[in-house]
Amino acid sequence: MRFRNETRGTVSSADQLHDERHAEVVGLYAMQALPAAEMPAAEAQIAACEACRREIEELRPLLESFADWPRDVLRPMPSLWGRVAERVSADSGQTVREAAERWVEPDWKEVAPGITVKMLATDTERDLVTMLVHLDPGVDYPPHSHAGMEELFLLDGELWIDDRKLYPGDYSRAEPGTSDSRVWSETGCTCVLITSPSDILKV
């Protein structure tokens, strides 16, 4: 699925990058058709991309008009889900689970006082986990060394990583073998965190 604005004139290099990598995510996000696991990454993309935000505004009148359509018109037929699954399987070489095995929203779990996480995905082959992490105000995340690459995108609140202060929309990347001596939030915060479960905590 690809959403394009046919009324645009000259296309900038930034818009070309947007069309190639972002347009499909923007369309699915605007229609609320993304799996829950993909929502944080989509919201991060949109927050960082002016072209994405512009395209959502352009789609809004069309999507609002759907409210008056009969639900049966908008709901894909069961056979369509099967065809989509077959196409994805053929393209990826992997089996796609059917509707009965679709994503189930995980629960938030408290892993330490003032720290809750929602596990979104686990990649055992690459030794990575993707999760939402919430720190209560004044709470420290344990000092740790990175067993693999760590990526963090701050969704709300403010977060200190050693002497760097992050604000909503900020991105942080740490290379394998590096360490964070103090990670804490004065205000409380929520972030998307992609990291190795083999990180060494210094407690």
N, C-alpha and C positions, 0 to 999 in steps of 0.2 A: 504494500500500500504506500502510495506516495502522494503527498499534498503539495501542490505548486500554485503559486499565484501567477496566473497567465497575464495579468495586467502590468507586471513589472517591466520596466524598460531595461536600462543598463544594469547588469548584475555584477556586484562587487565580488572580490575574491572571498570576502567573509561570507557573503550570501551563498556562493558556490559551495563553500565548506559546509554551511548550514544545510543546503539542499541535499548534499551527499550523505551526511552523517546524522542529521537531526530531524529532518522533516517528518519521517515516519513516527518517531517517538512523540513529536509534538502533536500530530494528528490523533494518535491513540490516547495520549494524555488528555487532550481536549474533550474526547468522547468518553473519558473515564473507562477506557477499555484495557488499560495496562494491568498486569498482575500486581498485587500489593507489593511483592518483592522488588519490582522495578520502579515503584513510585519515588523512593528517595533519590535514586540516580537521575530520574527524569526531572524532578524538581530542582536538583542541583544544576542540571544542564540548562534548564530554562532560566534559572536565576543568573547564570553566567553568560547567556547568549541573547543579545538584543534582537537578533533575527527571529529567534524562537518566540520571544515575547510578542513581537510584532505579528507573527503568524497566528498566534493564539487569538489576538484581538481581531484579526481578519476573519478567523473561523467562527468567532462567537455568535454573530447574527445567524449564520447557518445552523449552528448547533441549537440555538434557542428556538429556532423554528421547528425542530424535531419534537418539542414538547407537545405539539398538537397532533402528531402523527399517531395512528393506532400502534399499540405495542407490538402486535404480531408482525407489522411491517418491518420494524426495527430489529426484531429478534432473529438471529441467524437460524436457519433450519438445522436440525441435527446432522443431516448429511453434509452440510458445509463444514462443521467442525471436523468430521471425518476426513474430508478432502484436504483441509488445512493441515491436519496431523500427518497425513500421508506425504504432503509436499515438504513439510519441515523435516520429516524422517528421511526423505530422499535427498534433500539438500545437505543435511548434517551427518547422515550415516548413523544416526542414533534413533532409538525408539522413543516416540512421544506418547506419554501416558494419556489415557482417555479422560473424559470429563469427570468420572468418578474419583480419579486420583489427582484432581487439580489441586492447586496451591491452597493450603489451609493457613490462615493468618496465625503466626506464632504468638505466644504470650510474652509479656515483659517478665523478666525474672531478676530478682535482686541477687547479685553475686557478691556484694559487700555492702556494708552500711552506707546508704546514700548513693549507691551505684546500681543502676538497673540496665539490662541489656535485652534486646530483641534479636535473636539469631535469624538472619535472613537466608544465608547460604553457606555451605561448606564445600570446599574443593580439596579433597584429600590428596589428589595427585600433586597439586601445587602447594599443599600445606598452607591454605589460606581460608579464612572465614570472613564473611561480610555480615556486619551487624549494626544496629542502631544502639548507641550508648547514651544514657542520660546520667549526668552528675547533678546531685542536689547542690544548692548554694553552699560554698565553703568546703566542698568535698574534694579530696585529692585522689587521683588515680595512682595506683602503686608505681614507684620508679621501676623501670624495666629496660632491658636490652632487646633489640629487635633481631629475631631469628631470620626474618625475611623482610621484604619491602613492606612498609606501612604507609597507607594513604588515609587521610582524614579530611572530611568535608563538614564544616560546622554549619548546622541548620539554624540554631537559635542560641541566644545567650552569648557569653564571652568565655573564652578558654585560654589559659596560660599554658604554654609548653616551654618550660625553662624561662628564658627571658623574652619570648615572643608572645604577644597577645593577639589572639584570633577573634575576628568578629563574624557575624552571620555571612555566609557566602565565601569565607576564606578557605583555602586548601593548604594542607600540609603534607609533605612527603618525607619519609625517613628511609634511609638506605639500610640494608642488612649490616649488622655489626655495630650500628650506632646505638646510643642510649638516650633516654629521657630521664633526667634526674627528678623533675617535679612537673606533674601535669595536674592542674587544678582549676576550679571555676569559682569565682567570687559570686557570680550571679546565678549559677546553675546553667546548664547547657545541654543540648542534644546534638549528636553528630553521627554521620555515617562513617564507620571505621572498617577498613579492609586491612587485615593484619594476619600474622602467623599465630596459630594457637601454641606454637613452640616458643614464643617469647619468654624470656627469663625474668620473672618478677623478683625485685629486690625488696623483700619485706622483712 
